[in-house]
Amino acid sequence: MDALDALGEHRNSVILVGAQAIYVHAGEATFGMVAYTTDADLALDPRVLEETPPIESVMRNAGFRPGVQPGIWLGSDDIQVDLLVPEALGGGGRRSARLGGHGKETARKVEGLEGALVENELVRVSSLRRDDDRQFDIRVAGPSALVVAKLHKLWERRNDRRRLENKDAADVFRLLQAIDLERFASGFRALREDAVSAASAVRAIGFLEDLFGRAGGLGIGMLREAVTGLDDPDIAAASCLQLARDVMEAIRR
C-alpha cells in the first residue's frame, strides 16, 4: 500500500504481479498450503509510464531505500517491493531496465513478464490492517500471464537449486487448480496473438510440459516438497500433473 501510494501519478502504468496477484485469483484454492507472501511485485508498463516525477525520487521520499539489486526497494519495516519491467520492453543493459529519467537502478528486467501487459484487469485493493483505510484501483495480471511468468522463473533457475523456491511450484498448482480451463485457453490465445507477449507465451507452453506435464518433472518434485506435512504429496502431484496436461490440451485445442 505504501508503494502504491508513493507511485501516485504512475499508478496507471502499474500492474500487480507475483504471489499477491496469484492470491487475488486463487487465494481460496483447496489444497493444504496456506497462501502467504512477504513481498510485493509491481510491473511497470513503459509504454504508458509518465516521464515525471522520477520514480527513484518518489520511492525515496516515501521512505523506501534501494536494495542490493536493481528494482528492489525496502520499506521502513524491511518489507520488499520489487519494481519490474518485462524483458522485451526493458531496453539495453543486462539487468536494469532503462526508463529514461526514472533512474538506472529503479526497476529490473524480467523475462516472461510480458503477458502481464496484455492480460490484466482492474481490481480494487485494500489494506489488511484495520488502522489503514487506503484503497487503490490497480491492474492485476491475469492467471495465464501469471503462470507464464512463474514458468519462466522456474525454467531460468532449473539448474541452480539454491535459487529455486518450492513455493513457486505451489503457486503454479494453486492457479491450475482454481482457474477454469477455458479461461486459461483464452488467456493463452490472447498472449500468443499479441506481439509483446507471443514469444514468451509460446516458450512457456514448452516449460509447462517439461516442468509439470510429466511425473518426473522438476515442478512436480518441487510441489511434492512444498506440500509435505501439509497435504498428501502423492495426491497433489497427481492432481497437478493431470491439470497441467488438461491445460496444455485446452491451449492447443
N, C-alpha and C positions, 0 to 999 in steps of 0.2 A: 504494500500500500504506500509505503514511503517513496519507493522508486516511481510508482505511477504518479504520485503527487508531484514529485520533482520534475518529471518529464512533461508535465502540463501541456505546453503548446505542441509537443511532439507525439502526444498520445494517439493521434490518428495514424501514425506510422508504426505503432507498437502492436505486436501480436504475441499473446501469451502462448508459450510452447513448453516442452518438458513435462515433468511429472505433474505439476499443478494443472496444466491443461488436460492431461490424461484423466485426472480425477474429476474434472468438470464433466467429462463424457462418461466415465466408467467408475466413479468412486464407489458405487454400490454393487460392483461385481461380486459374485457369490463365493469365490474361493477364499481360503482362510487367511491370506496375508493382508494385514491391515494397511490401508492407504496412508502413506506418510511421505513427507519430504522436508528437507531443512533449508532449501534454497529456492530461488526463482529464476526462470529463464525467460527472457524477453527478446523476441526477434524484432529487428528493425527493418523496415522496407525502405531502402534508399531511394526508390522511385517517387515516394511521396514525402520524404523527410524534409522538413523545413531547414533552411540554411542557418537560421538563428532562432533562439540563442544557442551557443555552443553546448553540446550535451556534457562535455567534460566539466564545464563550469557549473551547470545546474546540478549535476550529481555531487560535486564537491560542496557547493553551497547548501545542499540538503543534508550534509553530514556524512556522505559516503566518501570512502577513500579507495584508491586503486589497489587491486590485489597484485599478485606476483606475475600474472599473465594478462595479456590484453583482454579487455572485455569483462574482467572480474571486478566487481565493486563490493565493498564490505560496509555494512551499516554500523551504527554505534554499538549494536549488540552482536557484531561479527556475523550476522546472517548474510549469506552471499547472494548477490544478484548478478546474473550474467547477461550482458548485452551482446547479442549475436546477430550476425548478418549472413544470409545464405552465400555459400562459396561462389556461386555463379554471378553474384552482384557485388562481391566484396572488393573488387579492384585488384591491383597488383600487390605484391608482398606475400609473405608466407603465411602468417597467422593473423596479423592485424588487418581489420577492414579499413579501407580508405574512404572516409566520409567527409572529405574537404576540411572545413574549419572546425569540425567537431572534436578533433584531437586524434593523434595517430594510435593511441592505445585505448581508445574509448570502447571499441567493440571488436569482437573476434569473429573471424570467418569460420563457418561450419558447413561441411559438406552434407547434403541430404536435407537441409532445412528449406529448400526452395519451395516445396509443396505448401508450406505454411502461408506463403504469399498468395497462393491460388485457392486453397480450400480453408476457409475460416468463416466464423460467424460472430456477430456482435453479442456479447454477453455482459450482464451487469455483475460485477464482482464486489463483494463487501468484505470488510474486516471480520476476522473471527474473534476479535477482542471486544468485550462488552463496552469498554470505555472509548471505542473508536467507531464513529458513525460514518466514516468515509465510504463512498461508493463511486465506482467508475465504470463507464460503459467502454469496454475494450474488445478488440477482436481476439478470438481464441481459435487456435489451429484446429482443423477438423481431424477426425480419427484416422483417416487414410494418411494424411500428411504427418501425423504423429508417429504412426507405425513406420513410415518411410524413414523418418529422422532417427528413430530408435534402431532400425535395422542398419542404417549407415554407421551409426555409432558403434554397434556391436561388431560389425564387419571390420571397421578400421582397427579395432583393438583385439581382434580374434587371436592374434599371435603373441599377445602380451597379457598374460593372466593377471598381472598386478594391476592393470588398468581396467579390467572387467569387473562390473558390479552385477551380482545376481539379481538385484532389484530391477535392472533394465529388462532382463528376460521376463520377470514377473509383470512388469508394466505392459509388455507386448501381449502377454497372455490375458491381462486384465481387459485390454481393448478388444482382443479377438473374442473374448467371452461375452462382452457387453454389447457389441455393436452388430446390428443386423447385416447379414452377408450382402444383401443388395445395396446397402448403403456403402459398404466397403467397395463393392464393384463399381458403383457410380463415382465414388470419390477417386479411385484409381484411374478411371477413364478420364476424369477431368484433369488429373495431374499429367497423364500421358499426352493429352491433347494441347497442353499449354507449353509454349516454347521455353518458359523459365524452368519448369519442373519436369519436363518429359524425360530427360536423360537420367536424372536421379531416381525417378519413379520406376523406369524400366530396370535399372540396376537393382533396385530394392526387391523386385519380384524374385530375382535370382537369389538374393540374400535370404529372403524368407524361405525359399525352398531348401537351401543349404543349412540354415540355422535351425529352422523349426519344422521343416517338411519331411524329416526322416528321424527315426528313433534315436540314432546316434549323433544327431546334430548338436552343435555346441550350445545353442539356445535351449534345447530340451534339457541338456545336462545342467545348465545354469538354473533353469526353472526348478528342477528337482532339488537342488541345493537350497534355493530360495524358500521353498515351502516345507522343507524338512523340519519336523517339530511343530508345524502349524497346520498341515494338511497332509493327505496321503500323496507322496511323491509319484507313485505309480499312476494314480487316478489323474492327477494334474498333468503329468506328462502325456498320457494317452489322450486326454481331452484337448490339450494344446496341439498335439500332433494332428488330430482329426480336424480341428478348427482351422489350422494353417492350410491343410490340404483343401478344405472346403472353400476357403477364401481364394486360394490360387485358382481353383476350378471356376469360381464365380467371376474372377477377374478375366480369365482367358475366355470364358463364355461370353 
